[in-house]
């Protein structure tokens, strides 16, 4: 087991909480109330970084109101909607805590689990991830596809991503700094959290239904998100395309030999148009699937080569409590 670096005994632990938010005006007030109750009970210094990911509703106004009423709250307003992974990255870049917690604002991940994560970290673990025992309020289709995805990644990926685990977790300072060094454009944060390594442990919990509002994750977005995971942490689709092409070539060769032998032995008075079309369409489909798989990887390579920034900040208002702590720490 790794050992958490010793803190200066004259300073209280600083805990950062990163909360990406996109169109979450209906839930933020309740979420913040429950979160602050939990953090106040921990008796640590803390900052809550709300990242507004280009919301189209009044999310940023709600965050500004929370900031004005709570010295621990910071507002990080992005210039547009960059997506959850980029918003989460922005929050992690600005977190200054000795440990950092990542949690969504929809209250599916209960803030009341945070003390368990915190205690595990104090025992010496670098990463403490919350692992779902149940997923309340979700359709059987979503639960089933999530089950398949995590098991598929476990079999195909070269990094062991914990099953039934989202972004909800606590990270030590050194594991956070390791994650922040990874600046790839196509970000699958669950994989990046696992890739950096360090000592990681799970805390089991029951996931609650969404408190208010609607999920932003349609099945189409979830499918594209799954593609990000597969293409970021495994080359299995490329290998599958190779094997499929090899098997198809063998079948085509055997079929060709059979057609020639049949013509020599029995003649071929019928033109065979239906069978010819079936073979052509089958081979065309295989080729398009293979090209599409290669194209997915090629497109990601092109995006990485451009080296565009992951996000732009429109406005950042630090927590006044953190500023006061910085002033006290000055020599």
FIFI-312742 format. One record per residue: residue number from 1; residue in one letter; chain; x, y, z of N, C-alpha, C in turn. Coordinates in steps of 0.1 Angstrom, whole numbers, plus 5000, padded with zeros to 4 digits. Example, Ala and Ser with C-alpha at 12.3 -4.5 7.8 and 13.67 -1.06 7.14 Angstrom:
BEGIN
PT/k/r/c/n_u/n_v/n_w/ca_u/ca_v/ca_w/c_u/c_v/c_w
PT/1/a/A/5132/4943/5078/5123/4955/5078/5132/4967/5078
PT/2/s/A/5128/4978/5071/5137/4989/5071/5129/5000/5079
END
This chain:
BEGIN
PT/k/r/c/n_u/n_v/n_w/ca_u/ca_v/ca_w/c_u/c_v/c_w
PT/1/x/A/5008/4988/5000/5000/5000/5000/5009/5012/5000
PT/2/x/A/5005/5022/4992/5012/5035/4991/5009/5043/5004
PT/3/x/A/5017/5053/5006/5016/5061/5018/5013/5075/5013
PT/4/x/A/5002/5081/5018/4999/5095/5014/5010/5104/5020
PT/5/x/A/5016/5113/5011/5026/5122/5016/5022/5129/5029
PT/6/x/A/5031/5131/5038/5028/5138/5051/5024/5152/5048
PT/7/x/A/5013/5157/5055/5009/5170/5054/5016/5178/5065
PT/8/x/A/5018/5191/5063/5024/5200/5073/5014/5200/5085
PT/9/x/A/5019/5196/5096/5010/5195/5108/5004/5208/5112
PT/10/x/A/5010/5220/5108/5005/5233/5111/4993/5237/5102
PT/11/x/A/4991/5229/5092/4980/5233/5082/4969/5222/5082
PT/12/x/A/4957/5227/5080/4946/5217/5079/4946/5212/5065
PT/13/x/A/4941/5200/5063/4939/5194/5050/4930/5202/5041
PT/14/x/A/4934/5204/5029/4925/5211/5019/4920/5201/5010
PT/15/x/A/4907/5200/5009/4900/5191/5000/4893/5199/4989
PT/16/x/A/4895/5195/4977/4889/5201/4965/4878/5192/4960
PT/17/x/A/4867/5197/4957/4856/5190/4951/4853/5196/4937
PT/18/x/A/4854/5188/4926/4851/5193/4913/4838/5187/4908
PT/19/x/A/4829/5197/4904/4816/5193/4900/4813/5199/4886
PT/20/x/A/4814/5191/4875/4810/5196/4862/4795/5197/4861
PT/21/x/A/4790/5208/4855/4776/5210/4854/4772/5215/4840
PT/22/x/A/4762/5209/4835/4756/5213/4822/4741/5213/4823
PT/23/x/A/4735/5224/4823/4720/5225/4824/4715/5218/4836
PT/24/x/A/4720/5222/4848/4717/5216/4861/4710/5226/4870
PT/25/x/A/4703/5236/4865/4698/5246/4874/4688/5240/4884
PT/26/x/A/4681/5229/4880/4670/5224/4889/4675/5216/4901
PT/27/x/A/4688/5212/4900/4693/5203/4911/4705/5209/4919
PT/28/x/A/4711/5220/4914/4723/5225/4920/4721/5230/4935
PT/29/x/A/4710/5236/4938/4708/5241/4951/4707/5230/4961
PT/30/x/A/4699/5219/4958/4698/5208/4967/4711/5201/4968
PT/31/x/A/4718/5199/4957/4731/5192/4957/4741/5200/4966
PT/32/x/A/4741/5213/4964/4751/5221/4972/4748/5220/4987
PT/33/x/A/4735/5220/4990/4732/5219/5004/4736/5206/5011
PT/34/x/A/4734/5195/5004/4738/5182/5009/4753/5181/5009
PT/35/x/A/4760/5186/4999/4774/5185/4998/4781/5193/5009
PT/36/x/A/4777/5205/5011/4783/5213/5022/4781/5208/5036
PT/37/x/A/4769/5202/5038/4767/5195/5051/4777/5184/5053
PT/38/x/A/4780/5176/5043/4790/5165/5044/4804/5171/5046
PT/39/x/A/4808/5181/5039/4821/5187/5040/4823/5194/5053
PT/40/x/A/4813/5201/5058/4815/5208/5071/4817/5198/5082
PT/41/x/A/4811/5186/5081/4812/5176/5091/4826/5170/5091
PT/42/x/A/4833/5171/5080/4847/5165/5079/4857/5173/5086
PT/43/x/A/4854/5185/5090/4863/5194/5097/4877/5196/5089
PT/44/x/A/4876/5199/5077/4887/5202/5068/4885/5215/5061
PT/45/x/A/4895/5221/5056/4893/5232/5046/4889/5226/5033
PT/46/x/A/4881/5233/5026/4876/5227/5013/4872/5238/5003
PT/47/x/A/4873/5235/4991/4868/5243/4980/4859/5235/4971
PT/48/x/A/4848/5240/4966/4839/5234/4957/4840/5241/4944
PT/49/x/A/4845/5234/4933/4847/5241/4920/4836/5236/4911
PT/50/x/A/4826/5245/4909/4816/5242/4899/4820/5246/4885
PT/51/x/A/4820/5237/4876/4824/5240/4862/4812/5241/4853
PT/52/x/A/4809/5253/4849/4798/5255/4840/4802/5252/4826
PT/53/x/A/4797/5241/4820/4801/5236/4807/4792/5242/4796
PT/54/x/A/4792/5255/4795/4784/5262/4784/4769/5259/4785
PT/55/x/A/4764/5259/4797/4749/5256/4799/4740/5266/4792
PT/56/x/A/4729/5261/4787/4719/5269/4780/4708/5274/4789
PT/57/x/A/4708/5270/4802/4698/5274/4811/4705/5284/4821
PT/58/x/A/4699/5285/4834/4704/5294/4843/4715/5288/4853
PT/59/x/A/4721/5278/4849/4731/5271/4857/4742/5281/4862
PT/60/x/A/4747/5289/4854/4758/5298/4858/4753/5308/4868
PT/61/x/A/4740/5313/4867/4735/5322/4876/4733/5316/4890
PT/62/x/A/4729/5303/4890/4727/5296/4903/4741/5294/4909
PT/63/x/A/4751/5291/4902/4764/5289/4908/4769/5303/4913
PT/64/x/A/4767/5314/4906/4771/5327/4911/4764/5330/4924
PT/65/x/A/4751/5326/4925/4744/5329/4938/4750/5320/4949
PT/66/x/A/4753/5308/4946/4759/5299/4956/4773/5305/4961
PT/67/x/A/4780/5310/4951/4793/5315/4954/4792/5328/4963
PT/68/x/A/4782/5336/4961/4780/5348/4969/4776/5345/4983
PT/69/x/A/4771/5333/4985/4766/5329/4998/4775/5319/5006
PT/70/x/A/4785/5315/4999/4794/5305/5005/4808/5307/5001
PT/71/x/A/4817/5311/5010/4831/5314/5007/4839/5302/5002
PT/72/x/A/4834/5290/5003/4841/5279/4998/4839/5275/4983
PT/73/x/A/4830/5282/4977/4826/5279/4963/4833/5287/4953
PT/74/x/A/4838/5280/4943/4844/5287/4931/4836/5284/4919
PT/75/x/A/4836/5294/4909/4830/5293/4897/4840/5292/4885
PT/76/x/A/4839/5282/4877/4848/5281/4866/4838/5280/4854
PT/77/x/A/4837/5291/4846/4828/5292/4835/4835/5290/4822
PT/78/x/A/4832/5280/4814/4839/5277/4802/4833/5285/4790
PT/79/x/A/4840/5288/4780/4835/5296/4769/4824/5290/4761
PT/80/x/A/4823/5277/4761/4812/5270/4754/4811/5256/4760
PT/81/x/A/4802/5248/4754/4801/5235/4758/4812/5226/4752
PT/82/x/A/4821/5222/4760/4832/5213/4755/4830/5199/4758
PT/83/x/A/4819/5195/4765/4817/5181/4769/4822/5178/4783
PT/84/x/A/4816/5168/4789/4819/5165/4803/4833/5162/4806
PT/85/x/A/4840/5155/4797/4854/5151/4799/4863/5163/4800
PT/86/x/A/4860/5173/4791/4868/5185/4791/4865/5194/4803
PT/87/x/A/4852/5194/4806/4848/5202/4818/4855/5196/4831
PT/88/x/A/4855/5183/4832/4861/5177/4843/4876/5180/4843
PT/89/x/A/4882/5179/4832/4897/5182/4831/4899/5197/4836
PT/90/x/A/4891/5206/4831/4892/5220/4836/4892/5221/4851
PT/91/x/A/4882/5215/4857/4881/5215/4871/4893/5209/4878
PT/92/x/A/4898/5198/4873/4910/5192/4879/4922/5201/4878
PT/93/x/A/4923/5208/4866/4935/5217/4864/4935/5228/4875
PT/94/x/A/4923/5232/4879/4922/5244/4889/4921/5239/4903
PT/95/x/A/4920/5226/4906/4919/5221/4920/4933/5223/4927
PT/96/x/A/4932/5228/4939/4945/5230/4946/4946/5221/4959
PT/97/x/A/4936/5212/4961/4936/5205/4973/4947/5194/4975
PT/98/x/A/4948/5190/4987/4957/5178/4990/4951/5165/4985
PT/99/x/A/4938/5165/4984/4930/5155/4977/4919/5161/4970
PT/100/x/A/4914/5154/4959/4904/5160/4950/4893/5149/4949
PT/101/x/A/4881/5154/4950/4869/5145/4948/4862/5150/4935
PT/102/x/A/4858/5140/4927/4851/5143/4915/4837/5137/4917
PT/103/x/A/4826/5145/4914/4813/5140/4916/4803/5148/4907
PT/104/x/A/4793/5142/4902/4783/5148/4893/4773/5155/4902
PT/105/x/A/4766/5165/4896/4756/5173/4903/4742/5168/4904
PT/106/x/A/4740/5157/4897/4726/5152/4895/4721/5144/4907
PT/107/x/A/4730/5142/4918/4726/5135/4930/4724/5120/4928
PT/108/x/A/4728/5114/4916/4727/5100/4915/4739/5094/4924
PT/109/x/A/4750/5101/4925/4761/5097/4934/4759/5105/4947
PT/110/x/A/4755/5099/4958/4752/5106/4970/4764/5112/4976
PT/111/x/A/4764/5125/4979/4776/5132/4986/4778/5125/4999
PT/112/x/A/4769/5119/5005/4771/5113/5019/4781/5101/5018
PT/113/x/A/4785/5097/5006/4795/5086/5005/4809/5092/5007
PT/114/x/A/4810/5105/5006/4824/5111/5006/4832/5108/5019
PT/115/x/A/4826/5108/5031/4834/5105/5043/4841/5091/5041
PT/116/x/A/4834/5081/5035/4840/5068/5033/4852/5069/5024
PT/117/x/A/4851/5077/5013/4862/5079/5004/4874/5086/5011
PT/118/x/A/4870/5096/5019/4880/5103/5027/4888/5094/5037
PT/119/x/A/4881/5086/5044/4887/5077/5053/4896/5067/5047
PT/120/x/A/4892/5062/5035/4901/5053/5028/4914/5060/5023
PT/121/x/A/4913/5072/5019/4924/5080/5015/4934/5082/5027
PT/122/x/A/4928/5085/5039/4937/5087/5050/4943/5074/5055
PT/123/x/A/4938/5063/5051/4944/5050/5054/4957/5047/5045
PT/124/x/A/4958/5055/5034/4970/5054/5026/4967/5051/5011
PT/125/x/A/4955/5051/5007/4952/5048/4993/4952/5061/4985
PT/126/x/A/4958/5060/4973/4959/5072/4964/4946/5075/4957
PT/127/x/A/4939/5065/4952/4926/5066/4945/4916/5058/4952
PT/128/x/A/4905/5064/4956/4893/5057/4961/4881/5059/4952
PT/129/x/A/4877/5049/4945/4866/5051/4935/4854/5044/4941
PT/130/x/A/4842/5051/4938/4829/5046/4943/4824/5036/4932
PT/131/x/A/4821/5024/4937/4817/5013/4927/4802/5010/4930
PT/132/x/A/4794/5010/4920/4780/5009/4921/4776/4994/4924
PT/133/x/A/4768/4993/4934/4762/4980/4937/4748/4978/4930
PT/134/x/A/4741/4989/4930/4728/4990/4923/4727/5003/4915
PT/135/x/A/4719/5003/4905/4717/5015/4897/4702/5019/4896
PT/136/x/A/4697/5026/4906/4682/5028/4907/4679/5039/4897
PT/137/x/A/4666/5039/4892/4661/5049/4883/4666/5048/4869
PT/138/x/A/4672/5037/4865/4677/5036/4851/4670/5024/4844
PT/139/x/A/4668/5025/4832/4661/5015/4824/4670/5002/4823
PT/140/x/A/4663/4991/4821/4671/4978/4820/4680/4978/4808
PT/141/x/A/4676/4986/4798/4685/4987/4786/4698/4993/4790
PT/142/x/A/4697/5005/4797/4709/5012/4801/4718/5004/4810
PT/143/x/A/4711/4997/4820/4719/4988/4829/4726/4977/4822
PT/144/x/A/4719/4971/4812/4724/4960/4805/4736/4964/4796
PT/145/x/A/4734/4975/4789/4745/4980/4780/4757/4984/4788
PT/146/x/A/4755/4990/4800/4766/4994/4808/4773/4982/4813
PT/147/x/A/4766/4971/4817/4772/4959/4821/4781/4953/4810
PT/148/x/A/4775/4953/4798/4783/4947/4787/4795/4956/4784
PT/149/x/A/4794/4969/4784/4805/4977/4781/4817/4975/4791
PT/150/x/A/4814/4975/4804/4825/4974/4814/4832/4960/4812
PT/151/x/A/4824/4950/4809/4830/4936/4808/4838/4935/4795
PT/152/x/A/4833/4942/4784/4840/4942/4772/4853/4949/4773
PT/153/x/A/4853/4961/4780/4866/4968/4782/4875/4960/4791
PT/154/x/A/4870/4952/4800/4878/4944/4809/4885/4933/4801
PT/155/x/A/4878/4928/4790/4884/4917/4782/4893/4922/4772
PT/156/x/A/4890/4934/4766/4897/4938/4754/4908/4949/4757
PT/157/x/A/4905/4957/4768/4914/4968/4771/4927/4963/4777
PT/158/x/A/4938/4971/4775/4951/4968/4781/4952/4974/4795
PT/159/x/A/4942/4982/4799/4942/4988/4812/4930/4983/4820
PT/160/x/A/4932/4978/4832/4921/4973/4840/4912/4984/4845
PT/161/x/A/4901/4987/4838/4891/4997/4843/4881/4990/4852
PT/162/x/A/4880/4995/4864/4871/4988/4874/4856/4988/4869
PT/163/x/A/4850/4977/4869/4836/4976/4864/4826/4984/4873
PT/164/x/A/4815/4988/4867/4804/4995/4874/4810/5007/4882
PT/165/x/A/4819/5014/4876/4825/5026/4882/4824/5038/4873
PT/166/x/A/4819/5049/4878/4819/5061/4870/4830/5071/4874
PT/167/x/A/4828/5084/4874/4838/5093/4877/4839/5096/4892
PT/168/x/A/4829/5093/4899/4828/5096/4914/4840/5089/4921
PT/169/x/A/4849/5097/4926/4861/5092/4933/4869/5102/4940
PT/170/x/A/4878/5098/4948/4888/5107/4955/4902/5104/4950
PT/171/x/A/4910/5114/4947/4923/5112/4943/4933/5119/4952
PT/172/x/A/4944/5113/4954/4955/5121/4962/4961/5131/4952
PT/173/x/A/4969/5140/4958/4975/5150/4950/4984/5145/4939
PT/174/x/A/4992/5135/4943/5002/5130/4933/4995/5122/4922
PT/175/x/A/4984/5115/4924/4976/5109/4914/4969/5119/4905
PT/176/x/A/4965/5130/4911/4958/5141/4903/4969/5147/4894
PT/177/x/A/4981/5150/4899/4991/5156/4890/4995/5146/4879
PT/178/x/A/4994/5133/4881/4997/5124/4871/4986/5124/4860
PT/179/x/A/4974/5125/4864/4963/5126/4854/4964/5139/4846
PT/180/x/A/4967/5150/4853/4968/5163/4846/4979/5163/4836
PT/181/x/A/4989/5154/4837/4999/5154/4826/4994/5148/4813
PT/182/x/A/4983/5141/4814/4978/5134/4802/4968/5144/4795
PT/183/x/A/4973/5150/4783/4966/5160/4777/4960/5156/4763
PT/184/x/A/4957/5144/4761/4951/5139/4749/4937/5145/4746
PT/185/x/A/4934/5148/4734/4922/5154/4730/4909/5146/4733
PT/186/x/A/4910/5133/4728/4899/5124/4730/4900/5118/4744
PT/187/x/A/4893/5122/4754/4895/5119/4768/4884/5109/4773
PT/188/x/A/4889/5098/4777/4880/5088/4784/4885/5088/4798
PT/189/x/A/4879/5096/4807/4885/5099/4820/4886/5086/4829
PT/190/x/A/4876/5077/4828/4876/5065/4836/4889/5057/4832
PT/191/x/A/4893/5057/4819/4905/5050/4815/4917/5057/4820
PT/192/x/A/4917/5070/4819/4929/5078/4824/4931/5077/4839
PT/193/x/A/4920/5077/4846/4922/5075/4861/4928/5061/4864
PT/194/x/A/4925/5051/4856/4930/5038/4859/4945/5037/4853
PT/195/x/A/4947/5044/4842/4960/5043/4835/4972/5047/4844
PT/196/x/A/4970/5058/4852/4981/5064/4860/4985/5054/4871
PT/197/x/A/4977/5045/4874/4981/5035/4884/4979/5040/4899
PT/198/x/A/4990/5038/4907/4990/5041/4921/4980/5031/4928
PT/199/x/A/4980/5032/4941/4972/5023/4949/4957/5027/4948
PT/200/x/A/4948/5018/4943/4934/5021/4942/4926/5011/4949
PT/201/x/A/4915/5016/4955/4906/5008/4962/4891/5012/4960
PT/202/x/A/4882/5003/4961/4868/5006/4958/4860/5008/4971
PT/203/x/A/4850/5016/4970/4840/5017/4981/4826/5014/4974
PT/204/x/A/4819/5004/4979/4806/5001/4973/4795/5010/4977
PT/205/x/A/4786/5013/4968/4774/5021/4972/4763/5019/4963
PT/206/x/A/4751/5023/4967/4739/5022/4958/4736/5035/4951
PT/207/x/A/4735/5035/4938/4733/5047/4931/4719/5051/4931
PT/208/x/A/4716/5063/4933/4702/5068/4934/4697/5073/4921
PT/209/x/A/4683/5074/4920/4678/5080/4907/4682/5095/4907
PT/210/x/A/4681/5100/4895/4684/5114/4893/4674/5123/4901
PT/211/x/A/4679/5133/4908/4670/5141/4916/4661/5150/4908
PT/212/x/A/4665/5156/4898/4657/5165/4890/4663/5167/4876
PT/213/x/A/4655/5171/4866/4660/5174/4853/4661/5160/4845
PT/214/x/A/4667/5161/4833/4668/5150/4825/4683/5147/4822
PT/215/x/A/4686/5134/4820/4700/5131/4817/4704/5136/4803
PT/216/x/A/4716/5141/4802/4721/5146/4789/4727/5135/4781
PT/217/x/A/4727/5122/4786/4733/5111/4779/4723/5103/4772
PT/218/x/A/4720/5106/4759/4712/5098/4751/4719/5085/4747
PT/219/x/A/4712/5076/4741/4718/5063/4738/4729/5066/4727
PT/220/x/A/4726/5075/4718/4736/5079/4707/4749/5084/4714
PT/221/x/A/4747/5093/4723/4759/5099/4730/4767/5088/4738
PT/222/x/A/4759/5079/4744/4765/5068/4751/4773/5059/4742
PT/223/x/A/4767/5056/4730/4774/5048/4720/4788/5054/4716
PT/224/x/A/4787/5067/4713/4799/5074/4709/4809/5075/4721
PT/225/x/A/4804/5076/4733/4813/5076/4745/4820/5062/4746
PT/226/x/A/4812/5051/4743/4818/5038/4744/4829/5036/4733
PT/227/x/A/4827/5042/4721/4837/5042/4711/4850/5049/4716
PT/228/x/A/4848/5060/4723/4860/5067/4728/4868/5058/4737
PT/229/x/A/4861/5050/4746/4868/5041/4755/4875/5030/4747
PT/230/x/A/4868/5024/4738/4874/5013/4730/4886/5017/4722
PT/231/x/A/4885/5029/4716/4896/5033/4707/4907/5039/4715
PT/232/x/A/4905/5044/4727/4915/5050/4735/4924/5040/4743
PT/233/x/A/4918/5029/4746/4925/5019/4755/4925/5005/4750
PT/234/x/A/4923/5003/4737/4924/4990/4731/4925/4991/4716
PT/235/x/A/4934/4983/4710/4934/4982/4695/4927/4970/4690
PT/236/x/A/4918/4964/4699/4910/4952/4695/4902/4954/4683
PT/237/x/A/4895/4966/4681/4888/4967/4668/4896/4966/4656
PT/238/x/A/4908/4971/4656/4917/4970/4644/4921/4955/4642
PT/239/x/A/4924/4948/4653/4927/4934/4652/4915/4926/4647
PT/240/x/A/4903/4930/4651/4891/4923/4647/4889/4925/4632
PT/241/x/A/4892/4937/4627/4890/4940/4613/4900/4931/4605
PT/242/x/A/4912/4930/4610/4922/4921/4603/4918/4907/4603
PT/243/x/A/4913/4902/4614/4908/4888/4615/4896/4886/4606
PT/244/x/A/4887/4896/4605/4875/4895/4597/4879/4894/4582
PT/245/x/A/4889/4903/4578/4894/4903/4565/4900/4890/4561
PT/246/x/A/4908/4884/4570/4915/4871/4568/4904/4860/4566
PT/247/x/A/4895/4859/4575/4884/4849/4574/4876/4850/4561
PT/248/x/A/4873/4863/4558/4865/4865/4546/4873/4861/4533
PT/249/x/A/4886/4864/4533/4895/4860/4522/4895/4844/4521
PT/250/x/A/4895/4837/4532/4895/4822/4531/4882/4817/4526
PT/251/x/A/4871/4824/4530/4858/4819/4525/4857/4822/4511
PT/252/x/A/4861/4834/4506/4861/4838/4492/4869/4828/4484
PT/253/x/A/4881/4824/4489/4889/4815/4481/4883/4802/4480
PT/254/x/A/4877/4797/4491/4871/4783/4490/4859/4784/4481
PT/255/x/A/4851/4795/4482/4840/4796/4473/4844/4797/4458
PT/256/x/A/4855/4804/4456/4860/4805/4442/4864/4792/4436
PT/257/x/A/4871/4784/4445/4875/4771/4440/4863/4762/4437
PT/258/x/A/4853/4763/4446/4841/4755/4444/4834/4759/4431
PT/259/x/A/4833/4772/4428/4827/4777/4415/4834/4772/4403
PT/260/x/A/4847/4772/4403/4855/4768/4392/4854/4753/4390
PT/261/x/A/4855/4745/4401/4853/4730/4400/4839/4727/4395
PT/262/x/A/4829/4734/4400/4816/4731/4395/4814/4734/4380
PT/263/x/A/4820/4744/4375/4819/4747/4361/4826/4737/4353
PT/264/x/A/4838/4732/4357/4845/4722/4350/4838/4709/4350
PT/265/x/A/4832/4705/4361/4826/4692/4362/4812/4691/4357
PT/266/x/A/4804/4701/4359/4790/4700/4356/4786/4711/4346
PT/267/x/A/4795/4720/4343/4790/4732/4335/4783/4742/4343
PT/268/x/A/4780/4753/4337/4773/4764/4345/4764/4771/4335
PT/269/x/A/4752/4765/4332/4743/4771/4323/4736/4783/4329
PT/270/x/A/4735/4784/4342/4728/4795/4348/4738/4806/4352
PT/271/x/A/4734/4818/4350/4743/4830/4352/4747/4831/4366
PT/272/x/A/4738/4828/4376/4741/4829/4390/4741/4844/4395
PT/273/x/A/4732/4852/4390/4732/4866/4394/4729/4868/4409
PT/274/x/A/4719/4861/4415/4717/4863/4429/4729/4860/4438
PT/275/x/A/4735/4848/4435/4747/4845/4444/4758/4855/4442
PT/276/x/A/4760/4859/4430/4770/4869/4427/4768/4882/4434
PT/277/x/A/4755/4887/4434/4752/4899/4442/4754/4897/4457
PT/278/x/A/4750/4885/4462/4752/4883/4476/4767/4884/4480
PT/279/x/A/4775/4878/4472/4790/4878/4475/4795/4892/4474
PT/280/x/A/4791/4900/4464/4796/4913/4462/4792/4922/4473
PT/281/x/A/4779/4921/4477/4774/4929/4488/4781/4926/4502
PT/282/x/A/4783/4913/4504/4790/4908/4516/4804/4914/4517
PT/283/x/A/4811/4912/4506/4825/4917/4506/4826/4932/4507
PT/284/x/A/4816/4939/4501/4816/4954/4502/4813/4958/4516
PT/285/x/A/4804/4951/4523/4801/4954/4537/4813/4952/4546
PT/286/x/A/4820/4941/4544/4832/4939/4552/4843/4950/4550
PT/287/x/A/4844/4954/4537/4854/4964/4534/4851/4977/4541
PT/288/x/A/4838/4981/4540/4833/4994/4546/4835/4993/4561
PT/289/x/A/4832/4982/4567/4833/4981/4582/4848/4982/4585
PT/290/x/A/4857/4976/4578/4871/4977/4581/4876/4991/4579
PT/291/x/A/4872/4997/4568/4876/5011/4566/4871/5021/4576
PT/292/x/A/4858/5018/4581/4853/5026/4591/4860/5025/4604
PT/293/x/A/4865/5013/4608/4873/5010/4620/4886/5018/4619
PT/294/x/A/4893/5016/4608/4905/5023/4606/4903/5038/4606
PT/295/x/A/4892/5043/4600/4889/5057/4600/4887/5063/4614
PT/296/x/A/4881/5055/4623/4879/5060/4637/4892/5063/4644
PT/297/x/A/4902/5054/4642/4915/5056/4648/4922/5067/4640
PT/298/x/A/4921/5068/4627/4928/5078/4620/4923/5092/4623
PT/299/x/A/4910/5094/4625/4904/5106/4629/4909/5111/4643
PT/300/x/A/4910/5102/4652/4916/5105/4665/4930/5109/4664
PT/301/x/A/4938/5102/4656/4952/5106/4654/4953/5120/4648
PT/302/x/A/4944/5124/4639/4944/5137/4633/4941/5148/4643
PT/303/x/A/4931/5145/4652/4928/5154/4663/4939/5156/4672
PT/304/x/A/4946/5146/4676/4957/5147/4685/4969/5155/4679
PT/305/x/A/4971/5153/4666/4981/5161/4659/4979/5176/4658
PT/306/x/A/4966/5180/4659/4963/5194/4659/4967/5201/4672
PT/307/x/A/4967/5194/4683/4971/5199/4696/4963/5211/4700
PT/308/x/A/4950/5211/4698/4942/5222/4702/4940/5222/4717
PT/309/x/A/4938/5233/4724/4935/5233/4738/4923/5225/4741
PT/310/x/A/4922/5219/4753/4911/5211/4756/4899/5219/4760
PT/311/x/A/4901/5232/4764/4890/5241/4767/4895/5255/4768
PT/312/x/A/4885/5264/4769/4889/5278/4771/4880/5283/4783
PT/313/x/A/4886/5291/4792/4879/5296/4804/4873/5310/4801
PT/314/x/A/4860/5312/4802/4854/5325/4801/4855/5333/4813
PT/315/x/A/4854/5327/4825/4855/5334/4837/4858/5324/4849
PT/316/x/A/4867/5328/4857/4871/5320/4869/4870/5328/4881
PT/317/x/A/4862/5325/4891/4861/5332/4904/4865/5322/4915
PT/318/x/A/4876/5324/4920/4881/5314/4931/4873/5316/4943
PT/319/x/A/4873/5306/4952/4866/5307/4965/4873/5317/4974
PT/320/x/A/4866/5325/4980/4872/5335/4989/4878/5329/5001
PT/321/x/A/4873/5317/5005/4879/5310/5016/4893/5306/5013
PT/322/x/A/4895/5301/5000/4908/5297/4996/4918/5309/4995
PT/323/x/A/4913/5320/4991/4922/5332/4990/4926/5336/5004
PT/324/x/A/4917/5335/5014/4920/5339/5027/4931/5329/5033
PT/325/x/A/4929/5316/5030/4939/5307/5034/4953/5310/5029
PT/326/x/A/4953/5314/5016/4966/5317/5009/4973/5329/5016
PT/327/x/A/4965/5339/5020/4970/5351/5027/4976/5347/5040
PT/328/x/A/4969/5338/5047/4974/5334/5060/4987/5326/5059
PT/329/x/A/4989/5318/5048/5001/5310/5046/5013/5318/5041
PT/330/x/A/5011/5330/5037/5022/5338/5033/5032/5341/5045
PT/331/x/A/5045/5340/5042/5055/5342/5053/5055/5357/5058
END
